[in-house]
């Protein structure tokens, strides 16, 4: 029996294990925010990439709460280039790939068949693409990597343009015109809060 109340929940880690089973049966899509802990100038905190990825996931899930679940954020990424800045946490690409892949395989084992990796850190982009490909091949589930812009993908779909390569298993999109500070301020102004 499906509880409509549990299907309205958008945070994966708020569910009990029976509610996870309901989410699997209902074919909810998982949104996996992946970020980084690093500097973003003198004026922004270290969690900018994590905040953006998670906020975009939350905003998307609020639009369709019975269809999506937001996973806990993976807060550390490939960040060798910024290690000279105090506070930066760097994870080697081998460990990052294997850790994220283990997360994807775990949810596929639990029965989820669709997961969107939402990357908020540019240096993770190609690694997330690789994770998505491996997870798809190794589990049969559909894993998609969204590089630095689920927000832009939602906007593209809303205006009716689809300018992406999609073979039914894997999608990547990157880019954007706003600076990090403006993106963070825009999300904060739209009711996004620190997760």
C-alpha positions, 0 to 999 in steps of 0.5 A: 500500500502506497502512502501518499504522504511519503510520496510527497517527501522530497528528501531521500534521507527523510524516508524510512526503508519501507518508504524507500520501497514505495518510492522505488515502486512509484519509479521516483527519479533520484537527484544526486547533488555533487559539489565541492568544498573550495574557495570562491573569492573573498566574498563567498563561502566554501560551500557555493558548489554544494549549495548550488547543486543541492538548491537546484535539486530541491527546486526541481523536486518541489515542482514534482514532489511525487516524481523526484527524491533529492539525495544527500549532497556529495560535498567533496570533489576533484579539486587539486587546482585549488589546494593552495587556498585554505579550506579546500578539500581535494579528493583524487579522481580515482577515489571520487569516481569509485565513491560516487559509483558506489552510491549509484550502484547502491541505489540501483541495488535498492531498485531505483532505475533512474538517477540524475547526477547534478554537478555543481563543480566544473572540475567534476564534470567529466568525472560525473559523465564517466560515473554516469556511463559506468553506472548505466553499464554496470547496473542497467539503471539509467544514470545521467550526469548534469554538469553545472546546470540542471537549472538551465535544463529545466529552463530549456525544457520550459521554453520548448527547446531541446538542444541536447544529445540523448540516447535514453541513458546519458545526458550532459550539459555545461555552461551558463552565463551567470557568475557563481555569486549571482547564481547563489544570490538568485537562488537565495532570493527565490526561497532557496535555503542552506540545505 
